[in-house]
Amino acid sequence: MPIVGFPSRWGLPVVLGGAFLLFYSVCLLTYRLFFHPLARFSGPKLAAASKWYEFYFDVLKDYGGQFAWDIERMHRVYGHRLTLGPIVRINHDELHVADPNWHDTLYARNPTHRDKWPPAAKTARLGLDLFGTVDHDIHRKRRVANSPFFSKQAIKGAEPLIQEQVKTLCDVLHKSHVDGDVVEFRVTLLAFSTDTVSSYIRGQSKELQDDKVKAKEWSETILAVLPLTLIAKHFPWMVPLSDCFHSREVVSSGGENDEVSSEKNVIRMALEAFGIVIAGAETTSRTLTMAVYYLLTHFKTLERLEQELMTAMPDVRVMPFMKSLETLPWLTAVIKKSLRLSSAVTSKAPLVAPGELKFLD
């Protein structure tokens, strides 16, 4: 006997599905607000109920990237209600501690075990590269494998490569000066840092400094991709879709076990190299751009730096070595100040501890 009110065969399944979804949502909200292990911590109820609260600040409000400032607001509003210290619940499964003295406890070095929080780590694509590795032990192995390339001795050995790219940068700036062209330092310095890091990591420059059009396109690509990481954090299923590369064979040699071979998978190695190039080039160019801006707006600082460099470089045609530049106090101060002002990373880096963490004994 047909049920009155359901004109199609899909009517009843749709209503039942909707009812189940509503029941599930009510149960989930009730659990998160009242029975979740973090329910006793203060914070916005809307943030504790749904990730859409964080999504709004991360993606929608004022072009995105505003959640860090809202966390600061949470501490001002809810911090006084706490009896356990400066801790607020920023979403349904995360706590935020506003105490720099606790930094070394959370981000402790080995042998302390800390896994990355998967939704945050997966923004670095498939989790095959160092930045997207969740597991503590695997991350440590991959970091140890990469560390020798960034040692002081290794960088010293790459000085000829770096000096070659610096010379190209000087030629680009000189040509722009002679031609009367306006220099867009953000693009120019990104091209320089990308060519330098790419030459060091891949053994091949992208030659962006030699092509202004390619340099501009690369800069626009970086600016377009970085905001997408915020979207990928909330929709991690989008990441594998963006990494649908052609299948490749595993690079291995005779006698290697499966673990070693998997680490040498061509896709993993390509992602590792790409991640290092992007991270190394973008952060370096941002720091250099910040340094150029503040030096040009603080002439006394610029004059003092020029005087110090002239003592180290009496002949401007002879490029100094890193060892001599490291002894210049004013140059060192400018670099450190620029690193502080550039603020390369302003998002949170949540970690997961396998055992309990105590804020106060």
N, C-alpha and C positions, 0 to 999 in steps of 0.2 A: 504494500500500500504506500503510495508516494506521500512524502511529508510536505504539508502545505507551507508555502513560503520559500521553497528552494526551487527556483525555476530551472536550474540546470543540475547536471550530475555532479558538478564541482562545488555546489553550494554548501553541502554538509561538510566535506573535507576542509573547505576554507574556513568555515566557522569554527570547527573543532581545532584546526591549526592555530587560528587566532586566539582562541580561548587558552590553548596550551601555552602559547607564547606569552600571553598576559600573565598566566599563573606562574610561569617560570621567571618572568621579569620581577614580579612581586616578591617571590621567594628569594631571588638573587639580591635584590635591594635590601630586603629584611636582613639577610645574612651579612651583607657587607656593612650595614649600618649598626647592627646590634650584636652579632655573634662572631664576627671576624676577629682573629687574634689582635688586629690593630684597632679595633673599635674603641678601645679605651683612650686612644690618643686624640687630642684636639685637632681640629682642622675643618675646612668647609665640608658640610654634609654632601653638597653636590659633587665635590671632588672625590669624596669617599664612595659615592654611589656609582659614579660612571667615569670612564676615561674621556668621555666627550668634553668634560670640563677642561682637561689638559689640552685636548685637541683644539678647542676654541682659541686658547692663548698661543699654542704652538703654530697654528696654521692660519687662523682667520683674523684675529685681532691685530690691527695696525700692521698688516702684511706679515704677521707671524713672528715667531721667536720671542714672545713676550712672557713665556711661562716662568722664566728665571726671576723676572721682576715680581710676578705674582707670588712666587714662593717667599720672596722678601716681605711682601705685604702680609702673607699668612703669619709669619713670625711676629710681625708687629701687632696683628689683631688677636692671634690665638696664643702667642707665647706666654702671656701673663697668666693664662689659665692653667699652665702646666705645673706639675709637682715633680716631674722627672727631668727637668732641664729644658734647654731650647730645642725641643723636638716637636715637629708638626707632621700630621698625616697629609701628604700632598696628593695621593690618589688611593685607590682601594687596596693596593698592595705595596706601597712605598712610604717610608718615613724619611724626613729630611732633618739633619742635625746642623744647627747654625752655631758651631763652636770649632774654631780653627785648631784648638788644642786636641780635638778628637780625630783630626785628619790622619795622624799616624796610626791610629787604632784601626780605622776602617781601611785605609789604603796601606796596610802593613806589608812589609817585604817578606820574602820567603824566610822560613818555611810556612808562614801563615797562608792558609788556603782561602782564596777569594775567587769566585766565578763572576763573570760579567752577567748582567741582567739581560736575558735573551732579546726582549723587544728592542732594547737600546743597541745591543751589539749587532743585531741583524740589519741595522741600517747600513752597515758596511758590506752589503750584498750577501753572498751565500754563506758567510762564516768560514770561508776557506782561507782567507788572508788573516794576518796578525790582528788587524783592527776589529774583525768580526768574530774572532775566536772566543767562545763562551767558556769552555773548560779551562780551569786554572793550569793544569799540568800540560795540556797541549799548547796553551798560550806561552807558557814558560819555555817549552822546547823551541817554539818558533821564534821567540824573542832572542833566545841564546844563539840560534842559527843566524839571525840578522845582525846581532850586536857587533861582530868583528868588522862589518862594513862601515860602522859609524864610530869606530875608535879613533882616538887622536892620531895614532900612527897611520891608520888607513887614510884619513883625510889629508894628512901630510903628504902621503904618497900620491894623492890626487891633485896636488897643488898645480902642476902644469895644466891639467884639464880645466881647473877653476880659473887660472890666470888667462887661459885662452878665451873663456867665455866673458871674463871681465874686460879683456881687450876689445872683444866684439861689442860689448855694451858701450864702452868709451867711444868707439867708432860711430855707433848709432847716434849717441848724444851729440858728438861733434858734427856729424852730418846734419842733424836737425837744427843745430845752432847756425851753421853756414847757410842752410836753405831757409832759415827763418820759420821753421815749422814749430808748432806747439807740441810739446811732449806730454803725453798722457802717462804719467809715471806708473799708475796702477797697471796699465797694459804693458808698458815697456819693461818694468821690473818683474812682472809675472813671466814674460817671455824669457828674460834672462835666467830667472830661477828655474823655470821648467827645462830649458835647454841644459843648464848645469846639472840638475838632478838626473835628468833623463840620460845624459851622457855618462854619468857616473854609475847609474843603476843598470841601464840597458846597453851601455856601450855605443849608443847612437843618439845624437841630438835630434830634437824635433825641428830644429832650424827655424824657430819662431822669430828670432832676432833679425833674421834676414828677410822676413816677409811680414810687413805690417798688417796685411789683410788677414793672414793666418793667425797672427798674434791677437788681433782684435776678436776674431771668431773664437779663439781659444779662451780668451778672457770672458766673453759673453757666455760660453758654454759652462765655465766654472761657476759663474754667477747664477746661471739657471739651474745647475745640478745641485748646488749646496742646499737651497731651500727644500728640495725634494726629499732630503734625508729626514726632515721633520715629518713629512707625510708617510714615508716608509716606516718610521718608528711606530706609527699608529696602524698602518696597514702592511704588516710584514709579508703578507702573501703577494704583494706587488713586486718584491725584490727578486724572487726567482724568475718572474716573467721578464724582468729587464736583463737577466743574465743568461738568456737562452742562446748560448754559444753553440757552435758546431761541436759535436763530440770529437774528442781527440784521444789518442793513445797515451798510455802512461809512459813517461820517460824513466827508464830503469836500466840497470846494468846487471849482469849475471851475479847471482848470489845475494841480491838484496831481498829483504823480507817485505811482506805486504805493507807494513807500517811505513817503512822508508820509501817504498815505491809510491804510496798514496801521497806522501808529502812532496814528491817530485812530479805529481800530475801537472800536465801542461796548463790546464785551466787554473789550478791553484797557484802555480808560479806566476802566471800572467796577472792574476788578481793581486797577488802580493806585490809585484813590481808596480802595477798601476796604482795601488793604494799608497805606496811609498812616494811615488812621483807626485801624486796629487797633494798628499799631506806635506811633503817637504817643500814643494814649489809654492803652494798657496800661502802657507804660513810665513815662509821666508820673504816672499814678495810683499806681504802685508806689513811685516816688520820694517822692511826697507822703505816702503812707501810712507809709513808713519815717521821714520827717521828723517826722510827728505822733507816732509811737510813741516815738522817742528824745527828743523834746522833753518829752513828758509824763513820761518816766522820769528826766529830768535837769532838775530844777526850776531850778537856778542858770543853766543855759543858756537855759531858757525865759524866766526873768526878765530876763536881759540882752537877749535878743531883743525882748521886749516894750518895754523901755525905749528901745531904738534905734528901734523902729517908732513909738513915741509921739512921738518928736522929729520924725519924718517925716510923721506923721499927727496933728497936734494936734487936728483935728476928725475923729473916726472916721466921720462921715457923708460926708466928702469923700474919695473914693478917689484915692490918689496915682498919678502917671504912672510908667511904667517908667523913664524917665530919672532920676527922683529915687531910685527904689528901687535902681538900679544903683550908687549911691554909698554904700550902706550896707554897711560891711565885715563886720559880724557876720551879716547876712542872707545875704550872698554866701558866707560861710564855711559856714553851715548848709546852703545849697543844694548846694555842692560836696561836702560831707561826705555828704549824703543820696544824691547821685548815685553816689558811690563805694560806699556801703553797699548800695544797691538791687541792684547786679549784675544789670542787665536781661538780659544774655545770658551764659550759662555754657557754651554748647556751642561746639565748634570751628567755624571758618569756613575750610575748606580751599580753597586756590587752586591753579591749574595754570599753570605757566610754560612757554611754548613752547620755550625753550632751557634750558640747564643752569644750575643755581643752585649757587653755591659757599658752603659754610658758613665755611670758613677758606681764606685764600689760601695 
